[in-house]
């Protein structure tokens, strides 16, 4: 299936608020409906200090929607519980369950592949969720999109967040800034060797953990979609 992103078009998708309150934790966010759907979908979530309205998530969601992908950008349960501040120390498991529920909610709406993505903390929780799933559940997901994976805390390179990597059986595209204090491109390249599934690292030159800058805002979303399309063809 071919996706095409047209960076000259401001928006080709329709966006609606979304909520699934049928079980706990609730799923809340926004659905991007492409003008021409290709049948695939992406669940996209945010980092520890943001929400699903972040500029990065908005730009990435719009780029994928313009390429024909239905996108749900959603708030993790910790962010639904309070509008500001980092995750609670004991909230990670609930956040992962929130991601599982978001994937299931989207699966009821599209016939094709479901991809799971996230920025920083959101991406880390996505990898931990998939590392703990049974094989049949893992096979139901098309792959992972990981934006600025927080490999280690800034200035603490020995505190690596990779213990679950050897259990990841899902193909993953990592997008990482060359100036990210949560891990260098060299460190990321080495860490990805721990993952038995297919991986690809897309470097965003000259940017940090937030990925977007005046220089990259216009072309990085397009690069991500194009690389994603090729990797998951």
C-alpha positions as MATLAB code, in Angstrom:
seq = 'XXXXXXXXXXXXXXXXXXXXXXXXXXXXXXXXXXXXXXXXXXXXXXXXXXXXXXXXXXXXXXXXXXXXXXXXXXXXXXXXXXXXXXXXXXXXXXXXXXXXXXXXXXXXXXXXXXXXXXXXXXXXXXXXXXXXXXXXXXXXXXXXXXXXXXXXXXXXXXXXXXXXXXXXXXXXXXXXXXXXXXXXXXXXXXXXXXXXXXXXXXXXXXXXXXXXXXXXXXXXXXXXXXXXXXXXX';
ca = [
       0.000    0.000    0.000;
       1.416    3.370   -1.029;
       1.146    6.508    1.085;
       1.888    9.937   -0.296;
       2.351   13.058    1.778;
       1.825   16.400    0.014;
       3.672   19.039    2.049;
       2.197   21.858   -0.056;
      -1.304   21.126    1.231;
      -2.196   22.658    4.589;
      -4.741   20.005    5.543;
      -6.562   17.205    3.784;
      -8.072   15.630    6.881;
     -11.050   16.194    9.115;
     -10.379   16.223   12.874;
     -12.913   15.336   15.567;
     -12.683   14.947   19.358;
     -12.713   11.292   20.363;
     -13.671    9.557   23.592;
     -14.208    5.921   24.519;
     -15.522    5.710   28.066;
     -16.772    2.125   27.830;
     -14.026    0.841   30.160;
     -11.124    2.006   32.284;
      -8.839    3.665   31.588;
     -10.761    5.956   29.267;
      -9.440    6.852   25.827;
      -9.571   10.559   25.002;
      -8.057   12.498   22.155;
      -8.628   13.516   18.566;
      -9.244   11.500   15.407;
      -7.840   12.624   12.075;
      -9.936   11.306    9.200;
      -8.140   11.408    5.817;
      -9.997   12.521    2.720;
      -8.863    9.316    1.049;
      -8.317    6.542    3.578;
      -5.894    3.714    2.817;
      -7.264    1.464    5.566;
      -4.342    1.797    8.006;
      -4.272    3.679   11.311;
      -1.761    5.142   13.752;
      -2.264    5.639   17.489;
      -0.002    8.469   18.580;
       0.689    9.740   22.069;
       2.809   12.310   23.876;
       5.765   12.683   26.203;
       5.894   13.152   29.975;
       5.674   16.926   29.888;
       3.128   17.374   27.113;
      -0.294   16.277   25.921;
      -1.812   15.199   22.622;
      -2.081   18.846   21.522;
       1.687   19.257   21.255;
       3.025   20.829   18.058;
       4.987   17.686   17.250;
       2.009   15.350   17.517;
      -0.201   17.730   15.547;
       2.353   17.938   12.739;
       2.979   14.191   12.609;
      -0.737   13.340   12.783;
      -1.557   15.731    9.960;
       1.260   14.396    7.797;
       0.082   10.800    8.173;
      -3.554   11.767    7.651;
      -2.670   13.587    4.448;
      -1.013   10.348    3.335;
      -4.279    8.438    3.885;
      -3.756    7.097    7.405;
      -6.413    7.468   10.099;
      -4.685    8.892   13.189;
      -5.765    8.909   16.823;
      -3.612   11.220   18.922;
      -4.575   10.612   22.505;
      -3.811   11.663   26.063;
      -2.326    8.995   28.290;
      -4.253    8.234   31.495;
      -1.805   10.198   33.665;
      -2.452   13.309   31.593;
      -6.208   12.804   31.766;
      -5.861   12.685   35.555;
      -4.135   16.069   35.729;
      -3.449   18.683   33.040;
       0.134   19.462   34.022;
       3.152   17.776   35.532;
       5.034   14.524   34.912;
       3.549   11.023   35.219;
       2.868    9.680   38.685;
       5.555    7.204   39.844;
       3.063    4.337   39.763;
       1.138    5.356   36.637;
       3.177    3.575   33.953;
       1.189    0.324   33.997;
      -2.093    2.218   33.687;
      -0.648    4.310   30.872;
       0.268    1.131   28.996;
      -3.242   -0.193   29.488;
      -4.507    3.095   28.092;
      -2.441    2.492   24.958;
      -3.846   -1.013   24.632;
      -7.380    0.356   24.880;
      -6.616    3.058   22.307;
      -5.377    0.442   19.838;
      -8.521   -1.630   20.355;
     -10.735    1.426   19.897;
      -9.096    2.248   16.572;
      -9.198   -1.375   15.431;
     -12.986   -1.166   15.437;
     -12.840    1.679   12.906;
     -10.293    0.648   10.276;
      -9.830   -2.580    8.284;
      -6.058   -2.405    7.830;
      -2.927   -2.362    9.924;
      -2.709   -0.572   13.281;
       0.540    1.148   14.197;
       1.440    2.447   17.641;
       3.579    5.521   18.107;
       4.670    7.969   20.735;
       7.037   10.761   21.653;
       9.559   10.152   24.444;
       7.694    8.703   27.468;
       4.749    7.748   25.266;
       7.014    5.826   22.913;
       8.792    4.128   25.790;
       5.494    2.926   27.234;
       4.507    1.645   23.793;
       7.659   -0.481   23.603;
       7.141   -1.796   27.119;
       3.536   -2.680   26.323;
       4.524   -4.670   23.249;
       7.453   -6.340   24.989;
       4.977   -7.774   27.505;
       2.292   -8.963   25.087;
       1.650  -12.502   23.932;
       2.795  -13.374   20.410;
      -0.724  -13.419   18.965;
      -1.361   -9.902   20.301;
       1.944   -8.624   18.956;
       1.127   -9.926   15.483;
      -2.024   -7.804   15.431;
       0.086   -4.627   15.336;
       1.752   -3.380   12.181;
       4.700   -1.729   13.891;
       6.039    1.056   16.104;
       6.875    4.715   15.468;
       9.158    5.980   18.240;
       9.923    9.689   18.357;
      12.872   10.695   20.564;
      13.023    7.470   22.560;
      14.391    8.466   26.015;
      17.309    6.064   26.091;
      18.603    7.397   29.415;
      18.101   10.493   31.602;
      20.195   13.500   30.518;
      23.801   13.254   31.726;
      23.182    9.744   33.106;
      24.315    7.430   30.293;
      24.647    4.415   32.580;
      20.922    4.415   33.423;
      19.813    2.795   30.173;
      16.114    2.119   29.557;
      16.618   -0.927   27.384;
      16.077   -3.963   29.612;
      12.931   -4.885   27.661;
      14.460   -4.408   24.200;
      15.420   -8.105   23.772;
      11.713   -8.994   24.122;
      10.522   -6.622   21.387;
       9.215   -8.636   18.442;
       7.657   -5.705   16.577;
       9.353   -3.801   13.764;
      10.095   -0.216   14.812;
      11.109    3.066   13.220;
      13.035    5.313   15.624;
      13.288    9.057   14.897;
      16.020   10.762   16.897;
      17.528   14.248   17.020;
      21.289   14.544   16.700;
      21.337   16.845   19.754;
      19.024   14.839   21.989;
      20.342   14.838   25.603;
      18.396   11.623   26.325;
      20.763    9.668   24.089;
      23.152   10.262   21.221;
      22.635    8.789   17.774;
      25.652    6.558   18.428;
      24.107    5.303   21.675;
      20.782    4.698   19.925;
      22.458    2.766   17.120;
      24.128    0.499   19.652;
      20.942    0.033   21.712;
      18.881   -1.016   18.702;
      21.112   -4.052   18.264;
      19.391   -5.459   21.376;
      16.050   -5.642   19.548;
      15.472   -8.897   17.632;
      12.841   -7.349   15.358;
      13.605   -5.119   12.367;
      14.546   -1.557   13.292;
      15.497    1.611   11.464;
      16.928    4.832   12.893;
      16.054    8.113   11.182;
      18.325   10.938   12.334;
      16.978   14.490   12.527;
      20.051   16.641   12.106;
      20.609   19.597   14.427;
      17.581   19.170   16.713;
      17.036   18.019   20.267;
      14.418   16.025   22.119;
      11.400   17.953   20.812;
      12.485   17.231   17.183;
      10.796   20.295   15.719;
      12.646   23.510   15.007;
      12.225   26.310   12.490;
      14.560   24.376   10.237;
      12.855   20.966   10.501;
       9.186   21.866   11.024;
       8.518   22.131    7.301;
      10.154   18.897    6.151;
      10.609   16.469    9.062;
       6.974   15.223    9.113;
       7.251   14.468    5.388;
      10.558   12.643    5.903;
       9.038   10.557    8.665;
       6.038    9.552    6.548;
       8.215    8.708    3.549;
      10.665    6.653    5.619;
       7.812    4.949    7.469;
       6.091    4.099    4.192;
       9.218    2.488    2.777;
      10.137    0.639    5.973;
       6.670   -0.850    6.463;
       5.894   -1.483    2.772;
];
